Amino acid sequence: MRERIEETIDHRDNQRSNTDAVVALEHVSKTYRLGEVAVPALTDVSLAVRRQRLTMIVGPSGSGKTTLLNLIGCIDHPSDGRIRACGTEVTALNDNALTDFRARNIAFIFQTFNLFPVLTAFENVEYPLLLLGMAARARREASLAMLEQVGLADQRHHRPNQLSGGQRQRVAIARALVKAPEMVLADEPTANLDSKTGATIIELMRRIQHEQSVSFIFSTHDPLLISHAEETFHIRDGQVVDHRSEA
């Protein structure tokens, strides 16, 4: 597991762009249609997210945070503009190529965990590697190593309903990270956790962020999570109104 992660990190270092951005948006707009009514969600957004940082997208409900996260994660397509992610012009990819790109480079952590209820913790973590066609022995080693990293090796045979909320979020984190993605995206990842569990999860993500050189991009209202941000984009009415970054 560690050797595979180190090889991935070395490859990332060799592929860095001059701007050192894991994702960049150029004049991106997104408009949804409700019947004949056009509803703008994002308007002319340009930004660059630096690699291997804990980045927050912050703003009130309805500001466009989730839309922006979905565009960064290649779940949705912009109406206008260009998006470059992990060194690839993703707006130029067809649907099949985009699906393959997303599977290999981007992972998601959901506030509702989105674990498969009939699978064990181990099977949930292993699932992304099955989709990538990894051999059985390598899948087992990688999944067990990842569960060990999040402190759940002893609970690997438990199903989600046998785990606490914090433990389920740890499984979700392990599942996201097991394929060594370049970007991990999360929409309100601590929303369904109490403050103590949320703080523990934040520290876990910070530790793994540095160990695996992964880029975390979150949308959130959580002041505790925001306080850990290394880079923050404030969004309002579909536009970025403020950007703050640590040196």
C-alpha positions as MATLAB code, in Angstrom:
seq = 'MRERIEETIDHRDNQRSNTDAVVALEHVSKTYRLGEVAVPALTDVSLAVRRQRLTMIVGPSGSGKTTLLNLIGCIDHPSDGRIRACGTEVTALNDNALTDFRARNIAFIFQTFNLFPVLTAFENVEYPLLLLGMAARARREASLAMLEQVGLADQRHHRPNQLSGGQRQRVAIARALVKAPEMVLADEPTANLDSKTGATIIELMRRIQHEQSVSFIFSTHDPLLISHAEETFHIRDGQVVDHRSEA';
ca = [
       0.000    0.000    0.000;
       2.654    2.543    1.041;
       4.803    1.758   -2.022;
       1.813    2.312   -4.322;
       1.005    5.629   -2.637;
       4.630    6.796   -2.821;
       4.751    5.966   -6.560;
       1.567    7.975   -7.082;
       2.971   10.945   -5.133;
       6.205   10.870   -7.174;
       4.155   10.867  -10.384;
       2.149   13.864   -9.151;
       5.310   15.817   -8.362;
       6.583   15.209  -11.901;
       3.275   16.281  -13.449;
       2.803   19.600  -11.612;
       1.908   22.602  -13.716;
       3.698   25.903  -13.430;
       0.785   27.314  -11.456;
       0.899   24.354   -9.038;
      -2.911   24.095   -9.218;
      -4.764   20.823   -8.768;
      -7.825   22.399  -10.396;
      -8.368   25.652  -12.282;
     -11.587   27.222  -13.567;
     -11.581   29.854  -16.317;
     -14.721   31.984  -16.715;
     -16.993   29.127  -15.677;
     -20.754   29.619  -15.538;
     -23.502   27.132  -14.797;
     -27.168   27.710  -15.569;
     -29.961   25.245  -14.787;
     -33.318   25.261  -16.507;
     -36.607   24.856  -14.641;
     -39.057   24.506  -17.483;
     -38.509   27.614  -19.579;
     -36.880   29.536  -16.724;
     -33.067   29.855  -16.684;
     -31.627   29.769  -13.150;
     -27.987   30.860  -12.903;
     -26.028   28.957  -10.225;
     -22.506   30.215  -11.044;
     -21.503   33.267  -13.074;
     -18.071   33.804  -14.651;
     -16.045   32.064  -11.927;
     -12.268   31.925  -12.342;
     -10.105   30.382   -9.636;
      -7.157   28.057   -9.054;
      -6.899   25.619   -6.142;
      -3.362   24.861   -5.034;
      -2.203   21.269   -4.733;
      -1.939   19.280   -1.521;
      -3.833   21.775    0.598;
      -6.963   21.750    2.741;
      -9.230   24.068    0.753;
     -12.680   25.276    1.815;
     -15.536   26.625   -0.285;
     -17.615   28.764    2.066;
     -20.885   30.610    1.610;
     -24.562   30.767    2.593;
     -27.127   28.238    1.435;
     -27.968   28.726   -2.225;
     -24.711   30.567   -2.938;
     -23.451   27.968   -5.428;
     -21.057   25.990   -3.194;
     -22.402   22.563   -4.096;
     -22.606   23.436   -7.797;
     -18.977   24.549   -7.734;
     -17.929   21.348   -5.942;
     -19.833   19.217   -8.465;
     -18.095   20.967  -11.365;
     -14.673   20.515   -9.768;
     -15.500   16.836   -9.202;
     -16.601   16.334  -12.826;
     -20.086   15.303  -11.696;
     -21.644   18.173  -13.639;
     -20.728   20.082  -16.805;
     -20.336   23.870  -16.994;
     -22.602   25.866  -19.282;
     -19.628   28.032  -20.242;
     -15.912   28.164  -19.511;
     -13.068   25.699  -19.066;
     -12.002   23.432  -16.207;
      -8.587   21.839  -15.844;
      -8.216   19.189  -13.115;
      -5.195   17.067  -12.190;
      -3.409   18.259  -15.319;
      -6.277   17.362  -17.692;
      -8.657   19.625  -19.607;
     -11.770   17.853  -18.342;
     -14.244   20.010  -20.270;
     -12.779   18.498  -23.466;
     -13.471   14.876  -22.417;
     -16.433   12.829  -23.613;
     -18.659   11.108  -21.044;
     -16.773    7.779  -21.045;
     -13.369    9.433  -20.732;
     -14.681   11.702  -17.990;
     -16.040    8.740  -16.026;
     -12.671    6.976  -16.255;
     -10.794   10.156  -15.285;
     -13.024   10.701  -12.257;
     -12.665    7.080  -11.107;
      -8.878    7.275  -11.159;
      -8.203   10.785   -9.883;
     -11.079   12.015   -7.723;
     -12.752   10.633   -4.608;
     -15.772   11.830   -2.641;
     -16.716   11.870    1.046;
     -20.425   12.391    1.747;
     -22.055   13.870    4.860;
     -24.490   10.915    4.866;
     -21.524    8.513    4.451;
     -23.156    6.676    1.475;
     -21.821    3.303    2.558;
     -23.338    0.120    1.146;
     -25.422   -1.231    4.065;
     -25.075   -4.904    3.049;
     -21.266   -4.736    2.808;
     -18.766   -4.868    5.646;
     -16.361   -2.019    6.362;
     -13.665   -3.951    4.506;
     -15.911   -4.579    1.489;
     -16.946   -0.920    1.352;
     -13.307    0.181    1.298;
     -12.387   -2.480   -1.257;
     -15.179   -1.520   -3.667;
     -13.377    1.316   -5.573;
     -10.448   -1.022   -6.218;
     -12.818   -3.605   -7.707;
     -14.043   -0.932  -10.126;
     -10.436   -0.194  -11.101;
      -9.780   -3.884  -11.807;
      -7.086   -4.365   -9.161;
      -6.054   -7.971   -8.440;
      -7.618   -9.630   -5.367;
      -4.441   -9.859   -3.280;
      -3.494   -6.233   -3.938;
      -7.066   -5.141   -3.122;
      -6.965   -6.950    0.197;
      -3.586   -5.529    1.195;
      -4.536   -1.983    0.222;
      -7.949   -2.124    1.946;
      -6.582   -3.562    5.185;
      -3.758   -1.012    5.238;
      -6.234    1.834    4.762;
      -8.535    0.568    7.512;
      -5.493    0.353    9.765;
      -4.676    3.992    8.989;
      -8.122    5.166   10.068;
      -8.093    2.951   13.167;
     -10.770    0.466   12.105;
      -8.864   -2.730   11.320;
     -10.607   -4.496   14.210;
     -14.030   -3.458   12.893;
     -13.400   -4.575    9.304;
     -16.093   -7.270    9.442;
     -18.763   -4.909   10.814;
     -21.541   -3.576    8.626;
     -22.426    0.147    8.741;
     -25.368   -0.363   11.129;
     -22.904   -1.868   13.625;
     -20.705    1.256   13.593;
     -21.030    4.693   15.187;
     -21.376    7.826   13.070;
     -17.707    8.637   13.527;
     -16.682    5.113   12.586;
     -18.850    5.209    9.467;
     -17.218    8.464    8.429;
     -13.805    6.845    8.953;
     -14.850    4.019    6.637;
     -15.997    6.620    4.098;
     -12.614    8.355    4.358;
     -10.777    5.053    3.941;
     -12.905    4.224    0.893;
     -12.131    7.622   -0.634;
      -8.385    7.360   -0.053;
      -7.723    3.683   -0.810;
      -7.183    4.302   -4.533;
      -4.682    7.115   -3.766;
      -6.656    9.867   -5.564;
      -5.169   13.239   -6.305;
      -8.265   15.101   -5.110;
     -10.775   14.311   -2.362;
     -13.997   16.335   -2.389;
     -16.549   16.576    0.403;
     -19.832   18.459    0.854;
     -20.267   19.235    4.570;
     -18.277   16.163    5.758;
     -18.789   16.901    9.473;
     -22.463   17.941    9.297;
     -23.854   14.730   10.827;
     -21.216   14.388   13.546;
     -21.088   15.822   17.077;
     -18.381   18.419   17.710;
     -15.958   16.032   19.450;
     -16.240   13.379   16.714;
     -16.014   16.088   14.052;
     -12.764   17.382   15.553;
     -11.321   13.851   15.546;
     -12.297   13.359   11.905;
     -10.712   16.701   10.940;
      -7.438   15.730   12.603;
      -7.525   12.365   10.832;
      -7.999   14.032    7.451;
      -5.221   16.534    8.137;
      -2.816   13.711    9.039;
      -3.638   11.665    5.952;
      -3.501   14.795    3.782;
       0.158   15.277    4.681;
       1.052   11.568    4.595;
      -0.456   10.985    1.138;
       0.067   14.482   -0.352;
      -3.592   14.596   -1.338;
      -5.642   17.722   -2.074;
      -8.817   18.074    0.014;
     -11.554   20.436   -1.210;
     -14.605   20.853    1.026;
     -17.760   22.920    0.972;
     -18.841   23.654    4.525;
     -20.556   25.868    7.093;
     -18.622   24.284    9.992;
     -16.522   26.965   11.782;
     -14.204   24.299   13.232;
     -13.514   22.834    9.809;
     -13.056   26.315    8.321;
     -10.513   27.146   11.045;
      -8.252   24.398    9.675;
      -8.367   25.721    6.110;
      -5.127   26.480    4.306;
      -7.084   28.132    1.504;
     -10.617   29.537    1.501;
     -12.911   30.669   -1.308;
     -15.977   32.645   -0.207;
     -18.850   32.411   -2.653;
     -22.039   34.450   -2.772;
     -24.778   34.578   -5.413;
     -22.779   32.336   -7.713;
     -19.583   34.383   -7.644;
     -16.329   34.204   -5.690;
     -16.232   37.316   -3.503;
     -13.147   36.593   -1.406;
     -10.078   34.340   -1.490;
      -7.724   33.765    1.427;
      -4.605   31.624    1.396;
      -1.838   30.774    3.823;
       1.660   31.575    2.585;
];
